[in-house]
Amino acid sequence: MCALRVSDVMSNHIEPVRCGTPLTEVVKALLENHISGLPVVDANRHLLGFVSEQDCIHALLVSNYHCEGDPVVDDVMFREPLSISPGTAIVDLAQKLGSGKPKVYPVVEHGKLIGIVTRTAVLAELARMGCGIELSKHRGADD
């Protein structure tokens, strides 16, 4: 298990959100991908922020209450997101995830987003390795 790295369990099939994306599109992406948050990137995939279900719920409540129209991701994203390197050991990430840190980490290499890793993906891998639990290939969703 010590040899396992983030790159072994990360997902690169979920598209990040681009700046300027309407929040309704972000919510749709979160729901369709069964994930609690998405990285926000620029045109060159540089990580600019992170948007979570919590961010969307709050913004949509305020927007609907005040009839302000559809906010964009830039209005609600967290601008100093935690990220992780693909070479990070899974045991190190598992310790962070176990201490209540985010459920989803953007995976960044050479300053660019290359994927995400979720708490669920790490749990599935730990269960497979430590308990012999066989699961179908994990999609990267965190719920």
C-alpha positions in Angstrom: 0.0 0.0 0.0 2.9 2.4 0.7 3.8 2.3 -3.0 0.3 3.4 -4.1 0.2 7.0 -5.4 -2.6 9.4 -6.1 -2.1 8.8 -9.8 -3.2 5.2 -9.2 -6.7 6.2 -7.9 -7.4 9.6 -9.4 -10.0 10.2 -12.0 -9.5 12.2 -15.2 -12.9 11.7 -16.8 -14.7 14.5 -15.0 -14.5 17.9 -16.7 -13.5 20.9 -14.6 -15.6 24.1 -14.6 -14.4 27.1 -16.5 -14.6 30.6 -15.1 -17.8 32.4 -16.2 -19.9 29.2 -16.1 -23.5 29.8 -14.9 -24.1 28.2 -11.6 -27.0 26.2 -13.0 -24.6 24.4 -15.3 -22.2 23.8 -12.4 -25.1 22.2 -10.4 -26.0 20.0 -13.3 -22.4 18.8 -13.6 -22.3 18.1 -9.9 -25.5 16.1 -10.0 -24.8 14.2 -13.2 -21.3 13.2 -12.0 -22.5 12.4 -8.4 -19.7 14.5 -7.0 -19.7 17.1 -4.2 -17.3 19.6 -5.8 -15.4 20.5 -9.0 -12.2 22.4 -9.7 -12.5 25.7 -11.6 -9.8 26.3 -14.3 -8.8 28.8 -16.9 -8.4 27.9 -20.6 -5.0 26.4 -20.0 -6.3 24.2 -17.1 -4.6 26.2 -14.4 -6.4 25.7 -11.1 -8.2 28.9 -10.1 -10.7 27.7 -7.6 -13.0 25.0 -6.3 -16.8 25.0 -6.2 -18.8 22.7 -3.8 -22.4 21.7 -3.4 -22.4 23.9 -0.3 -21.3 26.9 -2.3 -24.0 26.3 -4.9 -26.8 25.7 -2.3 -26.0 29.0 -0.5 -25.7 31.0 -3.8 -28.9 29.6 -5.3 -30.9 30.2 -2.1 -29.7 33.9 -2.0 -30.2 34.3 -5.8 -33.7 32.8 -5.8 -34.8 34.7 -2.7 -33.7 38.1 -4.2 -34.7 37.1 -7.8 -31.2 38.1 -9.0 -30.8 35.7 -11.9 -28.2 33.0 -12.3 -24.9 33.7 -10.6 -21.7 32.4 -12.2 -19.1 30.1 -10.7 -16.7 33.1 -10.2 -19.1 34.6 -7.7 -19.1 31.6 -5.4 -15.9 29.5 -5.9 -13.3 29.1 -3.2 -10.2 30.9 -4.6 -7.5 29.2 -2.6 -8.3 25.5 -3.1 -6.2 22.7 -1.7 -4.7 20.5 -4.4 -2.5 17.4 -4.4 0.3 16.0 -6.6 -0.1 12.8 -8.5 3.0 11.4 -6.8 1.6 11.8 -3.3 1.4 8.5 -1.4 -2.2 7.3 -0.8 -1.5 6.8 2.9 -0.6 10.5 3.2 -3.8 11.5 1.3 -5.9 9.1 3.4 -4.7 10.8 6.6 -5.8 14.2 5.3 -9.1 12.8 4.1 -9.6 11.1 7.5 -9.2 14.4 9.3 -12.2 16.0 7.7 -10.4 17.8 4.9 -12.3 18.2 1.6 -13.9 15.1 0.0 -12.4 16.0 -3.4 -8.9 17.1 -4.2 -7.8 18.5 -7.5 -4.7 16.7 -8.8 -2.2 19.2 -10.2 1.0 18.6 -12.1 3.3 21.3 -13.4 0.7 23.9 -12.5 -2.1 22.3 -14.5 -5.1 20.2 -13.4 -4.8 16.6 -14.5 -7.7 15.0 -12.6 -9.4 14.7 -9.2 -9.2 12.2 -6.4 -12.1 11.6 -4.1 -12.4 10.2 -0.6 -14.6 7.5 -2.0 -11.9 6.4 -4.5 -9.3 6.2 -1.7 -11.7 4.3 0.6 -12.5 1.8 -2.2 -8.8 1.2 -2.8 -8.0 0.8 0.9 -10.9 -1.6 1.3 -9.7 -3.6 -1.7 -6.2 -3.8 -0.5 -6.7 -4.2 3.2 -9.9 -6.2 3.4 -10.0 -8.0 0.1 -13.3 -6.3 -0.8 -13.7 -6.5 -4.6 -15.6 -3.6 -6.1 -16.4 -2.6 -9.6 -14.1 0.0 -11.1 -14.7 3.2 -9.3 -15.9 6.2 -11.4 -14.5 8.9 -9.2 -17.8 10.0 -7.7 -17.8 10.8 -4.0 -21.3 10.0 -2.9 
